[in-house]
Amino acid sequence: MEKERCKLKRKHFFEYFDVVDSVSGKLFGKLVDVTPEGIKTILCEKPIKPGSLYRLTICIPKEFKIQHIQIEATCVWSSEDEDY
């Protein structure tokens, strides 16, 4: 399983982008890296359950032309998996 996770090239950022829960308006976590297949890592303070669907807004730094990206995301893996 570990080899499969690493086969896609990740794009790491120099700074983490805030990710906001679009429904509640509260900070969901920080975007850490992405691959051509989608978002790979979001650091969250609260545990999220695999299979859960989220509506999220990725906040883009001011130096870029767009301010935010809205997405729907499904958690497919969590470091907290053993708790569920």
PyMOL commands that place a pseudoatom at each C-alpha (Angstrom):
pseudoatom trace, name=CA, resn=MET, resi=1, chain=A, elem=C, hetatm=0, pos=[0.000, 0.000, 0.000]
pseudoatom trace, name=CA, resn=GLU, resi=2, chain=A, elem=C, hetatm=0, pos=[2.824, 2.429, 0.790]
pseudoatom trace, name=CA, resn=LYS, resi=3, chain=A, elem=C, hetatm=0, pos=[4.249, 2.176, -2.756]
pseudoatom trace, name=CA, resn=GLU, resi=4, chain=A, elem=C, hetatm=0, pos=[0.849, 3.003, -4.248]
pseudoatom trace, name=CA, resn=ARG, resi=5, chain=A, elem=C, hetatm=0, pos=[0.566, 6.192, -2.176]
pseudoatom trace, name=CA, resn=CYS, resi=6, chain=A, elem=C, hetatm=0, pos=[3.923, 7.488, -3.433]
pseudoatom trace, name=CA, resn=LYS, resi=7, chain=A, elem=C, hetatm=0, pos=[3.570, 6.847, -7.170]
pseudoatom trace, name=CA, resn=LEU, resi=8, chain=A, elem=C, hetatm=0, pos=[1.922, 10.221, -7.922]
pseudoatom trace, name=CA, resn=LYS, resi=9, chain=A, elem=C, hetatm=0, pos=[4.173, 13.270, -7.898]
pseudoatom trace, name=CA, resn=ARG, resi=10, chain=A, elem=C, hetatm=0, pos=[3.150, 15.694, -5.185]
pseudoatom trace, name=CA, resn=LYS, resi=11, chain=A, elem=C, hetatm=0, pos=[3.359, 19.482, -5.394]
pseudoatom trace, name=CA, resn=HIS, resi=12, chain=A, elem=C, hetatm=0, pos=[4.460, 20.884, -2.044]
pseudoatom trace, name=CA, resn=PHE, resi=13, chain=A, elem=C, hetatm=0, pos=[3.809, 24.516, -1.167]
pseudoatom trace, name=CA, resn=PHE, resi=14, chain=A, elem=C, hetatm=0, pos=[6.162, 26.927, 0.592]
pseudoatom trace, name=CA, resn=GLU, resi=15, chain=A, elem=C, hetatm=0, pos=[3.268, 28.083, 2.738]
pseudoatom trace, name=CA, resn=TYR, resi=16, chain=A, elem=C, hetatm=0, pos=[0.113, 26.262, 3.742]
pseudoatom trace, name=CA, resn=PHE, resi=17, chain=A, elem=C, hetatm=0, pos=[-3.179, 27.551, 2.352]
pseudoatom trace, name=CA, resn=ASP, resi=18, chain=A, elem=C, hetatm=0, pos=[-6.141, 27.914, 4.733]
pseudoatom trace, name=CA, resn=VAL, resi=19, chain=A, elem=C, hetatm=0, pos=[-9.037, 25.569, 3.995]
pseudoatom trace, name=CA, resn=VAL, resi=20, chain=A, elem=C, hetatm=0, pos=[-12.435, 26.733, 5.271]
pseudoatom trace, name=CA, resn=ASP, resi=21, chain=A, elem=C, hetatm=0, pos=[-15.586, 24.639, 5.735]
pseudoatom trace, name=CA, resn=SER, resi=22, chain=A, elem=C, hetatm=0, pos=[-17.948, 26.325, 3.240]
pseudoatom trace, name=CA, resn=VAL, resi=23, chain=A, elem=C, hetatm=0, pos=[-21.024, 25.359, 5.269]
pseudoatom trace, name=CA, resn=SER, resi=24, chain=A, elem=C, hetatm=0, pos=[-19.940, 26.580, 8.723]
pseudoatom trace, name=CA, resn=GLY, resi=25, chain=A, elem=C, hetatm=0, pos=[-17.435, 29.239, 7.619]
pseudoatom trace, name=CA, resn=LYS, resi=26, chain=A, elem=C, hetatm=0, pos=[-14.942, 27.884, 10.165]
pseudoatom trace, name=CA, resn=LEU, resi=27, chain=A, elem=C, hetatm=0, pos=[-11.317, 26.967, 9.514]
pseudoatom trace, name=CA, resn=PHE, resi=28, chain=A, elem=C, hetatm=0, pos=[-11.195, 23.296, 8.473]
pseudoatom trace, name=CA, resn=GLY, resi=29, chain=A, elem=C, hetatm=0, pos=[-7.415, 22.953, 8.194]
pseudoatom trace, name=CA, resn=LYS, resi=30, chain=A, elem=C, hetatm=0, pos=[-4.368, 23.708, 6.066]
pseudoatom trace, name=CA, resn=LEU, resi=31, chain=A, elem=C, hetatm=0, pos=[-3.677, 22.501, 2.521]
pseudoatom trace, name=CA, resn=VAL, resi=32, chain=A, elem=C, hetatm=0, pos=[-0.250, 20.876, 2.478]
pseudoatom trace, name=CA, resn=ASP, resi=33, chain=A, elem=C, hetatm=0, pos=[0.182, 19.282, -0.955]
pseudoatom trace, name=CA, resn=VAL, resi=34, chain=A, elem=C, hetatm=0, pos=[-1.650, 18.189, -4.091]
pseudoatom trace, name=CA, resn=THR, resi=35, chain=A, elem=C, hetatm=0, pos=[-1.179, 15.692, -6.935]
pseudoatom trace, name=CA, resn=PRO, resi=36, chain=A, elem=C, hetatm=0, pos=[-2.636, 15.551, -10.458]
pseudoatom trace, name=CA, resn=GLU, resi=37, chain=A, elem=C, hetatm=0, pos=[-5.342, 13.312, -8.951]
pseudoatom trace, name=CA, resn=GLY, resi=38, chain=A, elem=C, hetatm=0, pos=[-6.408, 15.896, -6.354]
pseudoatom trace, name=CA, resn=ILE, resi=39, chain=A, elem=C, hetatm=0, pos=[-5.687, 17.086, -2.842]
pseudoatom trace, name=CA, resn=LYS, resi=40, chain=A, elem=C, hetatm=0, pos=[-3.541, 14.648, -0.928]
pseudoatom trace, name=CA, resn=THR, resi=41, chain=A, elem=C, hetatm=0, pos=[-3.155, 16.220, 2.479]
pseudoatom trace, name=CA, resn=ILE, resi=42, chain=A, elem=C, hetatm=0, pos=[-5.101, 18.646, 4.618]
pseudoatom trace, name=CA, resn=LEU, resi=43, chain=A, elem=C, hetatm=0, pos=[-3.903, 19.129, 8.181]
pseudoatom trace, name=CA, resn=CYS, resi=44, chain=A, elem=C, hetatm=0, pos=[-6.919, 19.251, 10.490]
pseudoatom trace, name=CA, resn=GLU, resi=45, chain=A, elem=C, hetatm=0, pos=[-7.139, 19.728, 14.224]
pseudoatom trace, name=CA, resn=LYS, resi=46, chain=A, elem=C, hetatm=0, pos=[-10.316, 17.662, 14.478]
pseudoatom trace, name=CA, resn=PRO, resi=47, chain=A, elem=C, hetatm=0, pos=[-10.471, 14.037, 13.310]
pseudoatom trace, name=CA, resn=ILE, resi=48, chain=A, elem=C, hetatm=0, pos=[-12.366, 13.400, 10.083]
pseudoatom trace, name=CA, resn=LYS, resi=49, chain=A, elem=C, hetatm=0, pos=[-13.982, 10.111, 9.192]
pseudoatom trace, name=CA, resn=PRO, resi=50, chain=A, elem=C, hetatm=0, pos=[-13.097, 8.363, 5.913]
pseudoatom trace, name=CA, resn=GLY, resi=51, chain=A, elem=C, hetatm=0, pos=[-16.053, 8.431, 3.532]
pseudoatom trace, name=CA, resn=SER, resi=52, chain=A, elem=C, hetatm=0, pos=[-17.230, 11.833, 4.785]
pseudoatom trace, name=CA, resn=LEU, resi=53, chain=A, elem=C, hetatm=0, pos=[-18.074, 14.473, 2.154]
pseudoatom trace, name=CA, resn=TYR, resi=54, chain=A, elem=C, hetatm=0, pos=[-17.086, 18.099, 2.738]
pseudoatom trace, name=CA, resn=ARG, resi=55, chain=A, elem=C, hetatm=0, pos=[-17.707, 21.397, 0.938]
pseudoatom trace, name=CA, resn=LEU, resi=56, chain=A, elem=C, hetatm=0, pos=[-14.502, 23.371, 1.274]
pseudoatom trace, name=CA, resn=THR, resi=57, chain=A, elem=C, hetatm=0, pos=[-13.023, 26.681, 0.212]
pseudoatom trace, name=CA, resn=ILE, resi=58, chain=A, elem=C, hetatm=0, pos=[-9.267, 26.862, -0.387]
pseudoatom trace, name=CA, resn=CYS, resi=59, chain=A, elem=C, hetatm=0, pos=[-8.042, 30.396, 0.327]
pseudoatom trace, name=CA, resn=ILE, resi=60, chain=A, elem=C, hetatm=0, pos=[-5.425, 31.539, -2.182]
pseudoatom trace, name=CA, resn=PRO, resi=61, chain=A, elem=C, hetatm=0, pos=[-2.716, 34.088, -1.242]
pseudoatom trace, name=CA, resn=LYS, resi=62, chain=A, elem=C, hetatm=0, pos=[-3.302, 37.663, -2.473]
pseudoatom trace, name=CA, resn=GLU, resi=63, chain=A, elem=C, hetatm=0, pos=[-0.476, 37.572, -5.042]
pseudoatom trace, name=CA, resn=PHE, resi=64, chain=A, elem=C, hetatm=0, pos=[-2.477, 35.175, -7.240]
pseudoatom trace, name=CA, resn=LYS, resi=65, chain=A, elem=C, hetatm=0, pos=[-5.248, 36.211, -9.645]
pseudoatom trace, name=CA, resn=ILE, resi=66, chain=A, elem=C, hetatm=0, pos=[-7.968, 34.205, -7.890]
pseudoatom trace, name=CA, resn=GLN, resi=67, chain=A, elem=C, hetatm=0, pos=[-8.997, 34.565, -4.236]
pseudoatom trace, name=CA, resn=HIS, resi=68, chain=A, elem=C, hetatm=0, pos=[-10.344, 31.095, -3.540]
pseudoatom trace, name=CA, resn=ILE, resi=69, chain=A, elem=C, hetatm=0, pos=[-11.301, 27.719, -4.970]
pseudoatom trace, name=CA, resn=GLN, resi=70, chain=A, elem=C, hetatm=0, pos=[-14.471, 25.942, -3.861]
pseudoatom trace, name=CA, resn=ILE, resi=71, chain=A, elem=C, hetatm=0, pos=[-14.445, 22.144, -3.925]
pseudoatom trace, name=CA, resn=GLU, resi=72, chain=A, elem=C, hetatm=0, pos=[-16.306, 19.103, -2.687]
pseudoatom trace, name=CA, resn=ALA, resi=73, chain=A, elem=C, hetatm=0, pos=[-13.954, 16.620, -1.082]
pseudoatom trace, name=CA, resn=THR, resi=74, chain=A, elem=C, hetatm=0, pos=[-14.351, 13.086, 0.224]
pseudoatom trace, name=CA, resn=CYS, resi=75, chain=A, elem=C, hetatm=0, pos=[-12.007, 11.819, 2.915]
pseudoatom trace, name=CA, resn=VAL, resi=76, chain=A, elem=C, hetatm=0, pos=[-10.503, 8.566, 1.625]
pseudoatom trace, name=CA, resn=TRP, resi=77, chain=A, elem=C, hetatm=0, pos=[-7.875, 8.069, 4.331]
pseudoatom trace, name=CA, resn=SER, resi=78, chain=A, elem=C, hetatm=0, pos=[-7.084, 9.491, 7.742]
pseudoatom trace, name=CA, resn=SER, resi=79, chain=A, elem=C, hetatm=0, pos=[-4.198, 8.991, 10.131]
pseudoatom trace, name=CA, resn=GLU, resi=80, chain=A, elem=C, hetatm=0, pos=[-6.953, 8.436, 12.685]
pseudoatom trace, name=CA, resn=ASP, resi=81, chain=A, elem=C, hetatm=0, pos=[-8.413, 5.454, 10.723]
pseudoatom trace, name=CA, resn=GLU, resi=82, chain=A, elem=C, hetatm=0, pos=[-7.879, 3.047, 13.590]
pseudoatom trace, name=CA, resn=ASP, resi=83, chain=A, elem=C, hetatm=0, pos=[-10.293, 5.101, 15.749]
pseudoatom trace, name=CA, resn=TYR, resi=84, chain=A, elem=C, hetatm=0, pos=[-13.283, 4.484, 13.449]
for i in range(1, 84): cmd.bond("trace and resi %d" % i, "trace and resi %d" % (i + 1))
show_as sticks, trace
zoom trace
